[in-house]
């Protein structure tokens, strides 16, 4: 059935966009190396909703997000979208009559976030990993678990927090107040003490995934985000264990 429908799956167009850009679609899933295709994510989405208008806007929103990531993070390594798509769909269906409004708002915030933290501004982060795999979300929840524990990683509330944080960071950069965000000789900013060169980033994140130390298993449609582990400290310790070199400015 799926093979017969493949040519008519509108989500497949997103796969074609990625193929045109020759993106190496690596997954952090320890059981496989390549991401779930958007055609497959489209089938999973259509199983949950038959509303043509919602599905069309849903696909268009995903396309906007993917295009923004390609433009702002040309050196991104891991491209899992499964849990973001399922979260986005779940929130849209809960919104019921407000599903279209939610999807448009979600897409606008995700694109703004991507544009803000990538190469289009002075923030110039190299990867989307910290946002897509929940490292920033886990740190945020840890600061006030009592009120934040039920706010999920791809909620509008958390996206608004990231947008505000990005604006604050841009202001600090413009005023020269960013000691731990100095521009590296790679042309990117790295707030960590260890190298995030592609080979180092790949080694560290795949190791973390194997040890189940990724806050949000975005490669899993049914992921259960985890916030209550010292992810930042463990990331630092593993970088030392793997002999990943200190970053160079």
VENVENVEN-V353552 format. One record per backbone hydrogen bond with DSSP energy under -0.5 kcal/mol. NH is the residue of the N-H (numbers start at 1). CO is the residue of the C=O. If there is no record, write none. Layout:
BEGIN
NH/CO, NH/CO
END
This chain:
BEGIN
5/1, 6/2, 6/3, 8/5, 9/5, 9/6, 10/8, 12/9, 13/10, 14/11, 15/11, 16/12, 17/13, 18/14, 19/15, 20/16, 21/17, 22/19, 23/18, 25/23, 26/24, 26/77, 27/33, 32/29, 35/25, 41/37, 42/38, 43/39, 44/40, 45/41, 46/42, 47/43, 48/44, 48/45, 49/45, 52/50, 55/51, 56/52, 57/53, 58/54, 59/55, 60/56, 61/57, 62/58, 63/59, 64/60, 65/61, 66/62, 67/63, 68/64, 69/65, 70/66, 71/67, 72/68, 73/69, 76/73, 79/26, 83/218, 85/81, 86/82, 87/83, 88/84, 89/85, 90/86, 91/87, 92/88, 93/89, 94/90, 95/91, 96/92, 96/93, 98/95, 99/96, 102/98, 103/99, 104/100, 105/101, 106/102, 107/103, 108/104, 109/105, 110/106, 111/107, 112/108, 113/109, 114/110, 115/111, 116/112, 117/113, 118/114, 119/72, 121/118, 124/118, 125/117, 131/128, 132/128, 133/129, 134/131, 136/130, 138/134, 139/135, 140/136, 141/137, 142/138, 143/139, 143/140, 144/140, 144/141, 147/144, 148/144, 149/145, 151/148, 152/150, 155/152, 159/155, 160/156, 161/157, 162/158, 163/159, 164/160, 165/161, 166/162, 167/163, 168/164, 169/165, 170/166, 171/167, 172/168, 173/169, 174/170, 175/171, 176/173, 177/172, 181/178, 182/179, 184/188, 185/248, 187/184, 189/124, 190/182, 195/245, 200/197, 201/197, 202/198, 203/199, 204/200, 205/201, 206/202, 207/203, 208/204, 209/205, 210/206, 211/207, 212/209, 213/208, 215/213, 216/133, 217/215, 218/216, 220/217, 221/219, 223/220, 225/223, 226/215, 229/227, 231/229, 234/230, 235/231, 236/232, 237/233, 238/234, 239/235, 240/236, 241/237, 242/238, 243/240, 244/239, 247/193
END
